[in-house]
């Protein structure tokens, strides 16, 4: 049983080799060129826009539902309030 645990353990030179190949996260950006920076910036902007689309949708949808709820008795006023929000 002791033989199987020692056989599964990597030898010392292999562990040192993996340690030499690894580097901290912040040093990964030292290898980036201008094209990589452009792709990272455009991807970050796209992720921000994509992430903010649902909260903006919820705000607009909430305003539209409020337009229906506040003006149930007056059809003209309800249509006007909903069309203000739906024009976005």
Backbone bond lengths (Angstrom), bond angles and torsions (degrees), N, CA, C in turn:
res aa  C-N    CA-C-N  psi(-1)  N-CA   C-N-CA  omega(-1)  CA-C   N-CA-C  phi
1 X - - - 1.431 - - 1.520 110.84 -
2 X 1.320 117.14 -36.27 1.456 120.92 178.29 1.522 110.71 -68.67
3 X 1.326 116.52 -27.00 1.453 119.92 -179.51 1.528 111.44 -68.86
4 X 1.309 118.16 -35.76 1.463 120.20 -178.03 1.525 111.49 -70.85
5 X 1.326 118.03 -35.46 1.464 119.20 179.37 1.518 111.16 -70.78
6 X 1.311 117.93 -36.23 1.453 120.19 177.84 1.522 111.28 -71.71
7 X 1.322 117.93 -31.45 1.457 120.90 179.63 1.522 111.09 -71.99
8 X 1.334 117.61 -31.52 1.464 120.87 -179.54 1.523 112.47 -78.57
9 X 1.302 117.70 -22.04 1.459 121.77 -178.73 1.527 109.31 -74.63
10 X 1.345 118.36 131.29 1.476 118.81 179.13 1.523 110.82 -68.89
11 X 1.305 114.79 149.42 1.460 118.69 179.83 1.533 109.40 -71.88
12 X 1.288 116.38 163.58 1.456 122.61 -174.77 1.528 112.85 -61.20
13 X 1.317 120.18 -42.83 1.474 118.39 179.69 1.531 113.10 -63.90
14 X 1.334 118.14 -34.52 1.466 120.14 178.49 1.520 110.89 -66.73
15 X 1.312 117.04 -40.16 1.464 120.70 178.93 1.529 110.32 -65.30
16 X 1.306 117.18 -40.12 1.460 120.31 177.91 1.515 111.37 -66.73
17 X 1.335 117.17 -35.71 1.455 120.97 179.19 1.535 110.50 -65.06
18 X 1.336 117.20 -42.86 1.456 120.20 178.21 1.523 111.04 -65.78
19 X 1.328 116.91 -35.72 1.456 120.42 179.14 1.526 110.11 -66.62
20 X 1.309 117.88 -37.16 1.462 121.44 178.24 1.524 111.28 -67.60
21 X 1.330 118.28 -33.39 1.453 121.45 -177.20 1.525 112.78 -78.95
22 X 1.315 118.82 -21.86 1.452 120.49 -178.69 1.528 110.45 -85.02
23 X 1.328 115.53 151.55 1.449 121.32 176.97 1.519 108.93 -147.09
24 X 1.313 118.07 160.01 1.471 120.43 -178.32 1.530 111.88 -64.85
25 X 1.328 115.05 159.55 1.466 120.98 -175.67 1.523 112.17 -61.31
26 X 1.333 116.92 -41.62 1.468 119.48 -176.25 1.522 112.64 -67.51
27 X 1.322 118.18 -20.76 1.463 120.54 179.06 1.525 112.15 -82.02
28 X 1.318 117.82 -10.41 1.462 119.51 176.72 1.525 111.06 -63.64
29 X 1.336 116.59 -32.50 1.457 120.42 -178.10 1.530 112.65 -74.11
30 X 1.304 118.39 -12.09 1.461 120.21 178.30 1.526 111.07 -71.06
31 X 1.311 118.01 -18.66 1.458 121.49 179.50 1.526 112.93 -92.46
32 X 1.328 118.34 -2.01 1.462 121.80 -175.90 1.529 110.42 -81.43
33 X 1.324 115.01 139.76 1.459 119.81 174.13 1.536 108.99 -100.81
34 X 1.322 117.43 -171.30 1.467 121.09 -175.99 1.523 111.87 -62.72
35 X 1.306 116.89 -39.51 1.464 120.60 -179.44 1.534 110.84 -65.12
36 X 1.308 117.43 -39.60 1.463 121.15 176.94 1.525 111.20 -64.00
37 X 1.333 116.77 -42.27 1.465 120.17 178.16 1.525 110.53 -62.99
38 X 1.342 116.93 -41.01 1.461 120.74 178.29 1.527 110.76 -61.89
39 X 1.312 117.12 -43.18 1.459 120.58 179.13 1.530 111.92 -67.07
40 X 1.330 117.77 -38.60 1.464 120.23 178.87 1.526 111.45 -67.62
41 X 1.326 117.10 -39.83 1.467 120.31 179.76 1.518 110.51 -69.02
42 X 1.326 117.52 -45.03 1.470 119.27 179.73 1.527 111.21 -66.94
43 X 1.315 118.25 -34.75 1.462 120.74 175.90 1.514 112.30 -67.51
44 X 1.319 116.98 -37.77 1.463 120.40 177.73 1.525 111.21 -67.20
45 X 1.316 117.10 -42.31 1.473 120.18 177.43 1.523 110.23 -63.83
46 X 1.320 117.18 -42.60 1.457 120.28 177.27 1.517 112.53 -62.62
47 X 1.322 117.51 -37.96 1.466 120.57 178.42 1.525 111.29 -68.00
48 X 1.327 117.37 -36.89 1.469 120.59 177.17 1.521 110.40 -65.33
49 X 1.313 117.20 -44.43 1.469 120.87 179.48 1.525 110.26 -64.72
50 X 1.310 116.57 -44.52 1.470 120.28 -179.71 1.525 111.08 -64.86
51 X 1.311 117.64 -38.92 1.460 121.17 -179.71 1.511 113.48 -71.66
52 X 1.315 117.44 -27.25 1.468 119.69 -178.97 1.526 112.47 -89.72
53 X 1.308 119.22 -5.29 1.469 120.06 -176.62 1.529 112.45 -69.33
54 X 1.315 119.14 -39.98 1.468 120.44 179.90 1.527 112.89 -67.66
55 X 1.334 120.64 -45.25 1.460 118.25 176.39 1.531 113.16 -60.99
56 X 1.328 117.43 -37.69 1.468 119.74 177.32 1.526 109.82 -65.79
57 X 1.320 117.41 -40.98 1.458 120.47 177.16 1.524 110.94 -60.68
58 X 1.334 117.37 -43.13 1.466 120.60 179.62 1.520 111.65 -63.19
59 X 1.322 117.49 -38.62 1.461 120.04 177.48 1.531 111.32 -64.07
60 X 1.338 116.50 -46.37 1.464 119.68 -179.58 1.529 111.57 -66.78
61 X 1.312 117.09 -40.35 1.457 120.49 178.79 1.525 110.72 -65.54
62 X 1.331 117.59 -38.18 1.459 121.45 176.86 1.516 111.90 -64.01
63 X 1.325 116.67 -40.46 1.469 119.92 176.97 1.525 110.84 -64.36
64 X 1.322 117.30 -38.92 1.458 120.51 179.29 1.527 110.69 -65.93
65 X 1.313 117.52 -43.26 1.466 120.83 179.03 1.528 110.14 -65.16
66 X 1.334 117.13 -38.39 1.460 119.67 175.68 1.526 111.45 -62.95
67 X 1.326 117.30 -35.35 1.466 120.98 176.27 1.516 111.60 -63.08
68 X 1.322 117.07 -36.45 1.473 120.36 175.77 1.526 110.85 -69.29
69 X 1.336 116.11 -43.59 1.466 120.39 -173.09 1.506 114.22 -73.30
70 X 1.318 118.66 -38.60 1.455 121.68 -176.64 1.518 113.12 -71.90
71 X 1.291 117.74 -30.00 1.468 121.80 -170.96 1.523 111.45 -119.50
72 X 1.299 117.50 49.65 1.463 120.19 -178.05 1.523 112.48 -68.91
73 X 1.305 116.46 -34.38 1.465 118.92 -174.91 1.518 112.47 -83.00
74 X 1.317 119.74 -26.86 1.465 122.52 -177.51 1.527 109.28 -108.18
75 X 1.319 116.62 105.29 1.466 121.99 -175.60 1.525 111.57 -65.43
76 X 1.340 117.37 -40.79 1.460 120.52 -178.59 1.532 110.51 -64.44
77 X 1.337 117.50 -45.86 1.454 121.26 -178.99 1.533 110.49 -66.30
78 X 1.331 117.51 -38.24 1.461 120.63 177.93 1.529 110.55 -63.42
79 X 1.320 117.05 -44.50 1.462 120.97 179.64 1.521 110.45 -63.03
80 X 1.332 116.42 -39.94 1.462 120.51 179.68 1.532 111.41 -65.07
81 X 1.328 117.44 -44.58 1.465 121.55 -179.91 1.534 111.43 -65.09
82 X 1.310 116.53 -42.23 1.475 119.78 -179.21 1.524 110.42 -69.41
83 X 1.312 118.45 -37.79 1.472 120.64 -179.60 1.528 111.26 -68.73
84 X 1.348 117.78 -28.16 1.462 119.32 175.42 1.518 111.02 -63.58
85 X 1.337 116.27 -41.86 1.462 120.18 -177.98 1.525 111.11 -78.61
86 X 1.309 117.47 -38.40 1.472 120.67 -176.19 1.516 113.04 -74.57
87 X 1.317 117.57 -11.99 1.475 119.02 179.50 1.527 110.85 -72.81
88 X 1.325 118.68 -16.94 1.463 120.86 178.23 1.489 108.20 -72.15
